[in-house]
Amino acid sequence: MKKTILTLLTGILAGVSAEATAFTWYDLDTPSATLAPGQSYTGFFNLTAVGDDGDGQNSLNKFDPLAHSVTGAEVGFNFARVSPGGLIKASSISYTLDGADLHMGSFARATYAITDSVNLLFDLQTDGVLKYVIKNTGSLTTLRLDSARLDAEGFSVPDGGSTLGLFAGALVGMDALRRRK
């Protein structure tokens, strides 16, 4: 009995001292969507898919909202001008991410760090999916959305030994019942 308890306590201590593992996830969408003035495109970043989710590619690490915690993320969009009309100006593209308007510089590539947006990080943490809407608000230039990418970083959430502790308690209880008979 003493040997069993000592083994279980060692296992519990090992479980409690488990460290979090750092992870990175990404979703690259390649829609090649043409946006005439006034048109918009809606897409989804999905970190829970592994490999190609049908619209580009994803990282090999599958994000699991119950086992991972997101600590930071960045979105980026690449555009090309399809029709003449000069440079792509910041005021000619509007960005919405899960209903939140983003204020991004545009020109040919626009990026936005969502690390400081608690609501967007919470939305991403909830299910690993973010909806984005890109709208051409210009009046002359037709644009093509070549790619959209979400990069996220975080860590695995260690169990803390609670599962192992419950298992150990069940074994000790079963051993006590067995000895009682």
Beta strands, then each sheet from edge to edge (+ up, - down):
strand 1: 22-29
strand 2: 33-35
strand 3: 40-46
strand 4: 56-58
strand 5: 68-81
strand 6: 93-97
strand 7: 100-102
strand 8: 109-113
strand 9: 129-136
strand 10: 143-156
sheet 1: 2+ 10- 1+ 4-
sheet 2: 2+ 10- 5+ 8-
sheet 3: 3+ 9- 6+ 7-
end
